[in-house]
Structure formats: structure tokens, C-alpha cells
Amino acid sequence: MNRTVETRYRVSGMKCGGCIAKATEAVSKLPGYVSAEFDLKNGTAVVRGGVDPQSVVNALTKVGYPAEADEG
């Protein structure tokens, strides 16, 4: 059972392409990471892979972009 999980997040503080690069670098180091997409306008992110959601929140918050998993 090797399906890719898609988890959505609300992310604060991201304003430009450099922010996206920094955030992507942070989450790409996590075990199980496949890909990530960030939407600056809506303040959202989608992370794909078998990544622990709390690890994503911690990684993004640590690099200056407070995040929380979007349960809805």
C-alpha cells in the first residue's frame, strides 16, 4: 500500500518566491516527502507523501512560516 497522501496546511508569513523556496527546502528534508505546492495568495500549502503532518508544521514554523494542518 504505497499511495501518496496529500495534506493541506494554512501557512502565514509567505510573501514571495524566495519564501516558497525556503519553505520547500524545509519540508523536502522530511522523511516520506514527495512534493509540495504553496499558494501565496490564499496562504495555503499542499504537501504530498507519507510525511507526518506535525513534522511539516514544525519545519515550516521553524523557518518563519507558522503553519497548521487544515483538518477541513
C-alpha angles and dihedrals in degrees: 000000000000104000123151114244119214116209124185125213139186109229129191132203101028112133110156149015090276089059090052091050092050093047093046091051090051096051095038089069092061120104112260095020115153105162145328137210125195127198110202095188095055098031093235139130135195117204119191127202138051093304121147106246093220090054089055091049090049094047094049093044091049092057092049105270109107108214142178132191112257104233093183 
